């Protein structure tokens, strides 16, 4: 018979250490996968926000007659829509898909389309058009008559721990601001 000292194999302690290392590796892999999914979702949302903002900016540039109006008469500068707080917008009196529309009807249609896109593509999204020359990305607009027209788009976002992501003022910040620029 052999002596116990000659026997070879794994001890229970070695097996427990190996299982612990495997478990730590699996947990790390799952955490990395969740982080990648969160980053992919944020990138998709930012892409949708850019699509909505640039689309509205192009519509505004195309409707130069309304953009040349004074700020109080420009219908685009009245847009401040929060899909979480407001219901779906009612359709304007004239849908300008194929019918002839004047500049004001076209502006109302553009605003309706922008609101519908925000409610469809951005859960709890918000869009705002105003004059702003601030360097900080905030919903508040601080521009005078000479400041550029900006389209701001965002959504109620959350931190990785699930708490709402807010700025220093306690409000969720827009994801992006797109300057409309000169009209044609």
GROMACS elastic network, one bead per residue, 0.5 to 0.9 nm:
[ bonds ]
;  ai    aj funct       b0    kb
    2     5     6  0.82842   500
    2     6     6  0.67286   500
    2     7     6  0.78363   500
    3     6     6  0.56643   500
    3     7     6  0.73449   500
    4     7     6  0.54762   500
    4     8     6  0.88576   500
    5     8     6  0.80946   500
   10    13     6  0.80563   500
   10    14     6  0.61909   500
   10    15     6  0.67790   500
   11    14     6  0.53684   500
   11    15     6  0.65321   500
   11    16     6  0.88484   500
   12    15     6  0.51713   500
   12    16     6  0.62702   500
   12    17     6  0.87792   500
   13    16     6  0.51342   500
   13    17     6  0.62928   500
   13    18     6  0.86993   500
   14    17     6  0.51927   500
   14    18     6  0.62603   500
   14    19     6  0.87008   500
   15    18     6  0.51247   500
   15    19     6  0.62055   500
   15    20     6  0.86050   500
   16    19     6  0.51155   500
   16    20     6  0.61167   500
   16    21     6  0.86673   500
   17    20     6  0.50464   500
   17    21     6  0.62236   500
   17    22     6  0.86177   500
   18    21     6  0.51861   500
   18    22     6  0.62011   500
   18    23     6  0.86513   500
   19    22     6  0.50466   500
   19    23     6  0.61386   500
   19    24     6  0.86728   500
   20    23     6  0.50845   500
   20    24     6  0.62297   500
   20    25     6  0.86324   500
   21    24     6  0.51532   500
   21    25     6  0.62165   500
   21    26     6  0.86923   500
   22    25     6  0.51143   500
   22    26     6  0.62441   500
   22    27     6  0.87070   500
   23    26     6  0.51093   500
   23    27     6  0.61717   500
   23    28     6  0.85554   500
   24    27     6  0.51849   500
   24    28     6  0.61380   500
   24    29     6  0.86169   500
   25    28     6  0.51075   500
   25    29     6  0.61688   500
   25    30     6  0.86940   500
   26    29     6  0.50521   500
   26    30     6  0.62032   500
   26    31     6  0.86030   500
   27    30     6  0.51562   500
   27    31     6  0.61616   500
   27    32     6  0.86009   500
   28    31     6  0.51214   500
   28    32     6  0.61626   500
   28    33     6  0.86216   500
   29    32     6  0.50916   500
   29    33     6  0.61720   500
   29    34     6  0.86919   500
   30    33     6  0.50135   500
   30    34     6  0.62015   500
   30    35     6  0.85915   500
   31    34     6  0.51454   500
   31    35     6  0.62007   500
   31    36     6  0.86460   500
   32    35     6  0.50611   500
   32    36     6  0.61899   500
   32    37     6  0.86764   500
   33    36     6  0.50482   500
   33    37     6  0.62124   500
   33    38     6  0.86524   500
   34    37     6  0.50618   500
   34    38     6  0.61846   500
   34    39     6  0.86199   500
   35    38     6  0.51055   500
   35    39     6  0.61919   500
   35    40     6  0.86019   500
   35   160     6  0.84862   500
   36    39     6  0.50790   500
   36    40     6  0.61025   500
   36    41     6  0.85885   500
   37    40     6  0.50542   500
   37    41     6  0.61580   500
   37    42     6  0.86372   500
   38    41     6  0.51279   500
   38    42     6  0.62231   500
   38    43     6  0.86353   500
   38   160     6  0.82118   500
   39    42     6  0.50962   500
   39    43     6  0.61335   500
   39    44     6  0.86078   500
   40    43     6  0.50796   500
   40    44     6  0.61690   500
   40    45     6  0.86321   500
   41    44     6  0.50913   500
   41    45     6  0.61874   500
   41    46     6  0.85980   500
   42    45     6  0.50885   500
   42    46     6  0.61034   500
   42    47     6  0.85218   500
   42   157     6  0.89074   500
   43    46     6  0.50807   500
   43    47     6  0.60862   500
   43    48     6  0.86439   500
   44    47     6  0.50376   500
   44    48     6  0.62707   500
   44    49     6  0.86538   500
   45    48     6  0.50845   500
   45    49     6  0.61697   500
   45    50     6  0.86383   500
   45   121     6  0.79474   500
   45   122     6  0.67735   500
   45   154     6  0.87765   500
   45   155     6  0.85137   500
   46    50     6  0.61482   500
   46    51     6  0.85500   500
   46   154     6  0.81949   500
   46   175     6  0.68817   500
   46   176     6  0.78654   500
   47    50     6  0.51188   500
   47    51     6  0.61987   500
   47    52     6  0.87618   500
   48    52     6  0.62503   500
   48    53     6  0.85999   500
   48   118     6  0.87548   500
   48   121     6  0.65075   500
   48   122     6  0.72250   500
   49    52     6  0.52072   500
   49    53     6  0.60936   500
   49    54     6  0.85325   500
   49   118     6  0.80062   500
   49   121     6  0.81394   500
   49   122     6  0.73652   500
   49   125     6  0.88532   500
   49   152     6  0.88578   500
   49   153     6  0.58501   500
   49   154     6  0.67025   500
   49   155     6  0.87375   500
   49   175     6  0.75210   500
   49   176     6  0.73593   500
   50    53     6  0.51128   500
   50    54     6  0.59262   500
   50    55     6  0.82012   500
   50   153     6  0.78639   500
   50   176     6  0.74061   500
   50   177     6  0.87590   500
   50   178     6  0.80534   500
   51    54     6  0.54702   500
   51    55     6  0.59255   500
   51    56     6  0.85978   500
   52    55     6  0.51740   500
   52    56     6  0.62283   500
   52    57     6  0.85848   500
   52   114     6  0.66945   500
   52   117     6  0.66610   500
   52   118     6  0.71213   500
   52   121     6  0.86769   500
   52   127     6  0.88317   500
   52   153     6  0.78143   500
   53    56     6  0.53521   500
   53    57     6  0.61173   500
   53    58     6  0.86684   500
   53   114     6  0.83255   500
   53   127     6  0.81878   500
   53   151     6  0.58865   500
   53   152     6  0.70587   500
   53   153     6  0.65624   500
   53   176     6  0.84424   500
   53   177     6  0.78200   500
   53   178     6  0.63766   500
   54    58     6  0.60846   500
   54    59     6  0.85767   500
   54   151     6  0.82216   500
   54   178     6  0.70454   500
   54   179     6  0.89976   500
   54   180     6  0.82159   500
   55    58     6  0.52675   500
   55    59     6  0.63491   500
   55    60     6  0.87010   500
   55   114     6  0.81447   500
   56    59     6  0.50152   500
   56    60     6  0.61121   500
   56    61     6  0.86111   500
   56   110     6  0.70240   500
   56   111     6  0.79410   500
   56   113     6  0.85117   500
   56   114     6  0.64168   500
   56   151     6  0.78059   500
   56   180     6  0.88005   500
   57    60     6  0.50268   500
   57    61     6  0.61974   500
   57    62     6  0.86231   500
   57   150     6  0.84157   500
   57   151     6  0.70267   500
   57   178     6  0.77560   500
   57   179     6  0.77915   500
   57   180     6  0.52328   500
   57   181     6  0.84349   500
   58    61     6  0.50464   500
   58    62     6  0.61658   500
   58    63     6  0.86957   500
   58   180     6  0.77002   500
   59    62     6  0.50518   500
   59    63     6  0.63133   500
   59   107     6  0.82720   500
   59   110     6  0.67574   500
   60    63     6  0.51541   500
   60    64     6  0.68718   500
   60    66     6  0.79783   500
   60    67     6  0.67982   500
   60    76     6  0.75319   500
   60   107     6  0.76751   500
   60   110     6  0.79863   500
   60   180     6  0.76501   500
   60   183     6  0.77088   500
   61    64     6  0.56726   500
   61    67     6  0.73884   500
   61   180     6  0.72738   500
   61   181     6  0.79717   500
   61   182     6  0.71729   500
   61   184     6  0.62409   500
   62    65     6  0.86438   500
   62   183     6  0.71188   500
   62   184     6  0.68349   500
   63    66     6  0.58630   500
   63    67     6  0.65888   500
   63   103     6  0.65288   500
   63   104     6  0.88912   500
   63   106     6  0.76241   500
   63   107     6  0.72343   500
   63   183     6  0.79435   500
   63   184     6  0.84087   500
   64    68     6  0.61070   500
   64    69     6  0.88558   500
   64   103     6  0.85233   500
   64   183     6  0.55471   500
   64   184     6  0.61736   500
   65    68     6  0.54886   500
   65    69     6  0.69661   500
   65   103     6  0.65263   500
   65   104     6  0.86618   500
   66    69     6  0.53975   500
   66    70     6  0.87678   500
   66    73     6  0.82110   500
   66    74     6  0.58248   500
   66    75     6  0.73083   500
   66    76     6  0.79692   500
   66   103     6  0.64399   500
   66   104     6  0.68804   500
   66   107     6  0.73048   500
   67    70     6  0.80728   500
   67    71     6  0.85701   500
   67    74     6  0.62898   500
   67    75     6  0.85025   500
   67    76     6  0.77238   500
   67   183     6  0.71580   500
   68    71     6  0.86670   500
   68    74     6  0.77808   500
   68   183     6  0.81856   500
   69    72     6  0.79948   500
   69    73     6  0.59375   500
   69    74     6  0.53906   500
   69    75     6  0.89269   500
   70    73     6  0.54050   500
   70    74     6  0.60517   500
   70   145     6  0.85903   500
   71    74     6  0.51746   500
   71    75     6  0.83280   500
   71    76     6  0.89680   500
   71    77     6  0.67658   500
   71   131     6  0.89206   500
   71   145     6  0.72259   500
   72    75     6  0.79557   500
   72    77     6  0.78268   500
   72    78     6  0.84394   500
   73    76     6  0.89312   500
   73    77     6  0.84034   500
   74    77     6  0.57278   500
   74    78     6  0.74164   500
   74   107     6  0.89957   500
   75    78     6  0.54521   500
   75    79     6  0.74446   500
   75   104     6  0.77749   500
   75   107     6  0.66899   500
   75   108     6  0.73402   500
   75   111     6  0.84180   500
   76    79     6  0.57501   500
   76   107     6  0.68708   500
   76   108     6  0.82193   500
   76   110     6  0.85547   500
   76   111     6  0.70186   500
   76   129     6  0.65640   500
   76   130     6  0.81049   500
   77    80     6  0.83524   500
   77   128     6  0.81315   500
   77   129     6  0.53022   500
   77   130     6  0.52207   500
   77   131     6  0.77914   500
   77   149     6  0.81156   500
   78   128     6  0.81416   500
   78   129     6  0.69848   500
   78   130     6  0.76484   500
   79   111     6  0.70239   500
   79   115     6  0.88107   500
   79   127     6  0.73010   500
   79   128     6  0.53965   500
   79   129     6  0.54662   500
   79   130     6  0.78741   500
   80   126     6  0.74070   500
   80   127     6  0.57992   500
   80   129     6  0.66177   500
   80   130     6  0.86986   500
   81    84     6  0.89673   500
   81    85     6  0.84220   500
   81    86     6  0.72838   500
   81   115     6  0.66157   500
   81   118     6  0.85224   500
   81   125     6  0.83367   500
   81   126     6  0.55394   500
   81   127     6  0.53865   500
   81   128     6  0.64227   500
   82    85     6  0.55122   500
   82    86     6  0.59077   500
   82    87     6  0.87670   500
   82   115     6  0.85331   500
   82   118     6  0.84780   500
   82   119     6  0.84401   500
   82   124     6  0.71789   500
   82   125     6  0.60384   500
   82   127     6  0.66307   500
   82   128     6  0.85775   500
   82   155     6  0.87613   500
   83    86     6  0.52940   500
   83    87     6  0.66473   500
   83    88     6  0.73047   500
   83   115     6  0.77977   500
   83   116     6  0.89530   500
   83   118     6  0.69597   500
   83   119     6  0.54105   500
   83   122     6  0.83997   500
   83   123     6  0.75444   500
   83   124     6  0.54144   500
   83   125     6  0.54234   500
   83   126     6  0.59943   500
   83   127     6  0.86365   500
   83   155     6  0.89763   500
   84    87     6  0.77216   500
   84   119     6  0.83314   500
   84   123     6  0.76981   500
   84   125     6  0.67160   500
   84   126     6  0.78848   500
   84   156     6  0.86496   500
   85   124     6  0.82151   500
   86    89     6  0.79523   500
   87    90     6  0.87732   500
   87   119     6  0.89537   500
   88   115     6  0.77963   500
   88   116     6  0.71213   500
   88   119     6  0.71703   500
   89    92     6  0.88012   500
   89   112     6  0.67386   500
   89   115     6  0.68179   500
   89   116     6  0.71574   500
   90   112     6  0.77217   500
   91    94     6  0.80005   500
   91    95     6  0.75745   500
   91   109     6  0.79558   500
   91   112     6  0.66176   500
   91   113     6  0.89793   500
   92    95     6  0.64581   500
   92   105     6  0.79810   500
   92   108     6  0.64077   500
   92   109     6  0.61801   500
   92   112     6  0.69325   500
   93   105     6  0.79329   500
   93   108     6  0.86445   500
   93   109     6  0.86230   500
   94    97     6  0.89838   500
   94    99     6  0.81336   500
   94   101     6  0.73650   500
   94   105     6  0.64328   500
   94   106     6  0.82381   500
   94   108     6  0.84104   500
   94   109     6  0.72385   500
   95    98     6  0.80086   500
   95    99     6  0.73123   500
   95   101     6  0.82687   500
   95   105     6  0.81414   500
   95   106     6  0.82012   500
   95   108     6  0.89481   500
   95   109     6  0.61810   500
   96    99     6  0.52801   500
   96   100     6  0.66739   500
   96   101     6  0.59989   500
   96   105     6  0.76576   500
   96   106     6  0.64512   500
   96   109     6  0.65581   500
   96   110     6  0.89269   500
   97   100     6  0.85760   500
   98   101     6  0.88403   500
  101   104     6  0.79039   500
  101   105     6  0.56433   500
  101   106     6  0.58876   500
  102   105     6  0.53714   500
  102   106     6  0.61368   500
  102   107     6  0.87043   500
  103   106     6  0.50751   500
  103   107     6  0.62117   500
  103   108     6  0.87822   500
  104   107     6  0.50250   500
  104   108     6  0.62927   500
  104   109     6  0.85969   500
  105   108     6  0.51202   500
  105   109     6  0.61593   500
  105   110     6  0.85812   500
  106   109     6  0.50124   500
  106   110     6  0.60851   500
  106   111     6  0.86560   500
  107   111     6  0.62320   500
  107   112     6  0.86067   500
  108   111     6  0.51664   500
  108   112     6  0.62102   500
  108   113     6  0.86740   500
  109   112     6  0.50217   500
  109   113     6  0.61504   500
  109   114     6  0.86231   500
  110   113     6  0.51194   500
  110   114     6  0.61904   500
  110   115     6  0.86817   500
  111   114     6  0.51052   500
  111   115     6  0.62315   500
  111   116     6  0.86329   500
  112   115     6  0.52017   500
  112   116     6  0.62030   500
  112   117     6  0.86661   500
  113   116     6  0.50867   500
  113   117     6  0.61536   500
  113   118     6  0.86638   500
  114   117     6  0.51375   500
  114   118     6  0.62571   500
  114   119     6  0.86950   500
  114   127     6  0.80455   500
  115   118     6  0.51673   500
  115   119     6  0.62208   500
  115   120     6  0.86070   500
  115   126     6  0.85177   500
  115   127     6  0.75543   500
  116   119     6  0.51471   500
  116   120     6  0.60731   500
  116   121     6  0.84650   500
  117   120     6  0.50942   500
  117   121     6  0.57420   500
  117   122     6  0.76972   500
  118   121     6  0.54309   500
  118   122     6  0.52250   500
  118   123     6  0.76968   500
  118   124     6  0.83813   500
  118   125     6  0.58003   500
  118   126     6  0.67209   500
  118   127     6  0.71280   500
  118   153     6  0.84352   500
  119   122     6  0.59100   500
  119   123     6  0.65192   500
  119   124     6  0.73442   500
  119   125     6  0.65614   500
  119   126     6  0.83416   500
  120   123     6  0.71938   500
  121   125     6  0.81489   500
  122   126     6  0.80096   500
  122   154     6  0.79037   500
  122   155     6  0.64686   500
  123   126     6  0.89770   500
  123   155     6  0.67264   500
  123   156     6  0.77787   500
  124   154     6  0.85768   500
  124   155     6  0.54227   500
  124   156     6  0.56599   500
  124   157     6  0.86099   500
  125   153     6  0.73663   500
  125   154     6  0.56023   500
  125   156     6  0.65029   500
  126   152     6  0.80451   500
  126   153     6  0.57336   500
  126   154     6  0.53990   500
  126   155     6  0.58172   500
  126   156     6  0.83219   500
  126   174     6  0.79137   500
  127   151     6  0.71363   500
  127   152     6  0.55854   500
  127   154     6  0.66896   500
  127   155     6  0.87397   500
  127   174     6  0.84356   500
  128   139     6  0.75372   500
  128   150     6  0.81044   500
  128   151     6  0.58510   500
  128   152     6  0.51132   500
  128   153     6  0.66007   500
  129   141     6  0.89127   500
  129   149     6  0.69284   500
  129   150     6  0.56419   500
  129   152     6  0.62462   500
  129   153     6  0.89187   500
  130   140     6  0.89636   500
  130   141     6  0.62932   500
  130   142     6  0.86740   500
  130   143     6  0.77940   500
  130   148     6  0.82622   500
  130   149     6  0.55213   500
  130   150     6  0.55700   500
  130   151     6  0.68702   500
  130   152     6  0.82343   500
  131   141     6  0.63152   500
  131   142     6  0.69815   500
  131   144     6  0.66437   500
  131   145     6  0.72732   500
  131   146     6  0.81122   500
  131   147     6  0.54820   500
  131   148     6  0.53929   500
  131   150     6  0.58608   500
  131   151     6  0.88200   500
  132   135     6  0.88136   500
  132   140     6  0.84238   500
  132   141     6  0.51061   500
  132   142     6  0.51014   500
  132   144     6  0.74292   500
  132   147     6  0.57561   500
  132   148     6  0.60727   500
  132   149     6  0.64985   500
  132   150     6  0.63221   500
  132   179     6  0.89671   500
  133   136     6  0.89492   500
  133   141     6  0.80269   500
  133   142     6  0.65559   500
  133   143     6  0.53467   500
  133   144     6  0.82736   500
  133   147     6  0.55919   500
  133   148     6  0.65440   500
  133   149     6  0.86733   500
  133   150     6  0.86341   500
  134   137     6  0.74611   500
  134   138     6  0.84241   500
  134   141     6  0.77558   500
  134   142     6  0.65109   500
  134   143     6  0.74177   500
  135   138     6  0.89632   500
  137   140     6  0.87688   500
  137   152     6  0.86468   500
  137   173     6  0.66760   500
  137   174     6  0.64412   500
  137   175     6  0.79385   500
  137   176     6  0.73328   500
  137   177     6  0.71674   500
  138   141     6  0.75306   500
  138   152     6  0.85623   500
  138   167     6  0.81990   500
  138   171     6  0.86062   500
  138   172     6  0.83832   500
  138   173     6  0.54679   500
  138   174     6  0.61510   500
  138   177     6  0.89490   500
  139   152     6  0.73244   500
  139   153     6  0.89749   500
  139   171     6  0.84472   500
  139   172     6  0.84575   500
  139   173     6  0.65438   500
  139   174     6  0.63921   500
  142   147     6  0.86639   500
  143   146     6  0.74378   500
  143   147     6  0.51142   500
  143   148     6  0.75847   500
  143   149     6  0.86052   500
  144   147     6  0.54104   500
  144   148     6  0.87177   500
  145   148     6  0.82695   500
  148   179     6  0.65720   500
  148   180     6  0.72358   500
  148   181     6  0.67205   500
  148   182     6  0.87861   500
  149   178     6  0.85507   500
  149   179     6  0.59107   500
  149   180     6  0.56111   500
  149   181     6  0.69709   500
  150   177     6  0.62002   500
  150   178     6  0.54259   500
  150   180     6  0.57143   500
  150   181     6  0.83197   500
  151   176     6  0.82719   500
  151   177     6  0.55236   500
  151   178     6  0.50376   500
  151   179     6  0.62930   500
  151   180     6  0.69852   500
  152   174     6  0.62434   500
  152   175     6  0.76611   500
  152   176     6  0.58241   500
  152   178     6  0.63462   500
  152   179     6  0.87067   500
  153   174     6  0.54775   500
  153   175     6  0.59851   500
  153   176     6  0.56464   500
  153   177     6  0.64645   500
  153   178     6  0.84088   500
  154   157     6  0.84334   500
  154   172     6  0.82917   500
  154   173     6  0.69306   500
  154   176     6  0.65905   500
  154   177     6  0.88473   500
  155   172     6  0.76488   500
  155   173     6  0.80343   500
  155   174     6  0.68356   500
  155   175     6  0.71298   500
  156   164     6  0.72556   500
  156   165     6  0.73593   500
  156   166     6  0.85382   500
  156   172     6  0.61546   500
  156   173     6  0.82120   500
  156   174     6  0.87445   500
  157   163     6  0.87758   500
  157   164     6  0.61081   500
  157   165     6  0.54868   500
  157   166     6  0.81232   500
  157   172     6  0.73232   500
  157   173     6  0.88199   500
  158   161     6  0.77310   500
  158   162     6  0.55134   500
  158   163     6  0.55296   500
  158   166     6  0.84445   500
  159   162     6  0.53019   500
  159   163     6  0.54374   500
  159   164     6  0.60485   500
  159   165     6  0.54005   500
  160   163     6  0.75314   500
  161   164     6  0.89297   500
  162   165     6  0.86540   500
  164   172     6  0.77789   500
  165   170     6  0.88876   500
  165   171     6  0.82665   500
  165   172     6  0.60397   500
  165   173     6  0.80708   500
  166   169     6  0.75695   500
  166   170     6  0.53871   500
  166   171     6  0.50118   500
  166   173     6  0.62807   500
  167   170     6  0.54177   500
  167   171     6  0.55485   500
  167   172     6  0.57255   500
  167   173     6  0.58373   500
  168   171     6  0.74455   500
  169   172     6  0.84877   500
  170   173     6  0.89880   500
  173   176     6  0.87448   500
  174   177     6  0.72548   500
  180   183     6  0.81081   500
